[in-house]
């Protein structure tokens, strides 16, 4: 589907005119100013600008889908095109709702391009996990192990892992434990976990931050440190 569909148009609130007291940055390039002006216009001019914007976002989404295609061999042409179209639709809604956030640090087209790339990446991650069970129990303790250790070092590492596992079980709340294990140990994409737990990225980042902080504090009291794993990312 190459054209902007009616369902997407229905989701888009008309862009409010630029408030009298808010002016576009003086350094804004001519093309970016024209994009903002036409998208804030009324009637057919705004509709035409919206269609042009959707086409730009669709190209960006298709680029991201094509770039990631080798990692998703089970997806085929029609499915990939559907993902790109959905990403462009959602990116369009986000852009039109956030026109006032554009400050001119880059060209308008560069700014909106990122919306489509993000939406496409999120949708592809979700699709790759579709039908798969999200592991909420530790499957990745091997993350800490090192092959070829001498017996003494291996024993020391075993004790360390036992301490970490015990801390995760005892120090964290059940929800913090599920989030930490899924994201930090089992590599579940945060968008997928947010969908499965019926929450959002911001809430999960906050939970992960709190869990890492509690674990770091506990391990420091035990005279241990796992900074590479517990550091924020």
N, C-alpha and C positions, 0 to 999 in steps of 0.2 A: 504494500500500500504506500504510494508515494505522496498522496495528497493528504492534507490535514483533515481528519475526520470530524464529523459533527459531535461525537461524544467528547472529543478533546476540546473543541471550541466551547462546549457547554461548561467545561470545568474551569475555564479561564475567566477570571473576573476582569472587567474593563480596567485598563490601567488608568489610575487617577492622574489628572493633569499635574505638572510639576508645581508644587506649592509656591506661592508668591515669595516667601522668605527663603526658599531653598533654590539655589542656583547650581547649574552644572559647573564643574571645575573649569576655570578659564583655559587650562592647558588641554582640554579635551580636543581630540582630532575631529576633523570635519565629518568623517564617516560615522564616528561614534555619536556625534551630536545628531546626525540625521536619523540614525537608528532610534535614539531615544525620542526624538520629536515625532517620528512616524508611529511608533508604538504607543505614544501617549495621545495620538490624534483620535478622531472619532470616525465612525462609519466605515466607508469602503477603504479609506486610506489606512486605517489601523488594521483592517482585515487583510489587506494586501501585505502589509509589513509583517503581520503574524504568520502568514503563509510562507513568506521568504525566510523568516526566522526558523520556522519548523523545518524547512528544507535544509538550512545550514546545520541545524542540530541533528537531522537525520544522517547527513554526510559524516558528521563527527561520530555518531553512534555506530554507523557501519564500519568506520575505520577501526574503532576500538574492538568491535566484535570480530572483525577480520584478524586483527593483531593477536587476539586471544584464542582464535579458533583452533590452533594446534593442540591446546590443552583440553579441548572439549571435543574429542573425535566422535562422540556419540550423538552430537547435534548436527543437523543437516541444514540445507539451504533455507527451506521455508521457516524452520524454527529460528534460525539465526536472524532472518529478516524480521520475523515477528518481535524478537527481542530488541533489535535495533529500533523498530518503530515504536514499541512501548517506551523505550528509553528516551527517544526524541519527544514523545508525547508528554512524559513526566517532566523532562527537562524544560520544555516550553512553559508548562504551568509554573515551575519554580522560577524561571527567569522573569516572567511577566509579573509575578508577585513580588519580585525583589529588584525591580528597576531602580528604586531609590537607593539601593545599596551600592550601585555602581559608582565608583569614585574616580575612574579614569586612570588607574595605575597601569592599565594595559588597554589595548584596543577593545572595544565592545565585543567584537567578534571573538577575540581571544578569551574574554571573560565568559561568554556564553558557551563556548566550545567545551570548557571544563565541566559545565553542568551535564552535558551529554556524555562525556567520557565517564564521569562518576556514575551516572544512572546506568550506563551500559555495563560497567564493571560490576556494580551491585547485582544487577539482574542476572548476569552470567554466573556469578558466585552462587546465587540462590538456585539457579537452574542446575548447576553441577551437583548440588546437594539434594535436589528434589528426589524424594523417595528413599533417601538414605537416613539411617538413624543417626541422630546427633549424640556422640559419645560424651556422657557427663561423668563417667568414671575414668580414673587414670589409665591411659593406654600408652603414655609417653615417658615413663620413668627412664627409658633408655636415653632421653635427652641429656641426662647428667652423667651417663656412664662413658668410660673411655676404654677402648679395646687395648689389650697388650699391657695392662698394668701388672706390676709384680704383686705377689700374694699379699704383702703387707699393705700396699697401697689399695689393692682391691678390697681388702677387709675394711680399711678406713672409709673407703667410698661407700661400702655397704651400710656402715653405721650412719654415715651422713644422710643417705637416702631414707633410712628408717626414721631418722629424726625429722626430716622434711615431711615425709608422709604422715607421721604422727602429728606434726604441727598443723598440717592442712586439715586433718580430721578433728583436732581438738580446739584449735584457736579460731577457725573461721565458722561463720554461720553456714547452714546448709546452702543457702542461696549463693553466698560468696564462694563456697567450695565448688558448686556447680559451674559458676561463671569462670573461675580461675582455671579449673581443670579443662573445661571445654576450650577456652581461648588460648591459654598459655601452654597447656600440655598436649592437647589433642588437635590443635590447629584448626578449630572450627571458625569460619569467617564470622566476624561480629554481626554482619547483616543477617546471616542465617540464624544465628543464635537469638538475635532480637526477635525475629519472626516466630521462631519456635517457642520462645518464652513469653510472647505477647508483650514485648516491651520495646524500648528504642535504644539506639546506639549510645546516646548520652547517659542513660541510666546504667547501661552495662559498663561503660568506661568508668563511671563513678564507683560501681561495685568492684571492678577490677583494681582500681587505684586503692580503695580501702582495704581490700584483701591483701594486696602486696605490702601495704604499709604495716598491717598487723603482723604478717609473716616476718617481714624484715625486723621489726621490733622484737619479736619472740626469738628469732634465730640469733640476733645480736646478744640477747641475754644469755643464750646458750653458748656464746663464743663462736658462732658460725656466721658465714656470710655467703650469699649466692647472688652477688650484685648483678652479674650478667643476665640472670634470669628474672630477677625481681625489679630490674630497672624499668622505668616507664618507657613505652614506645608507642 
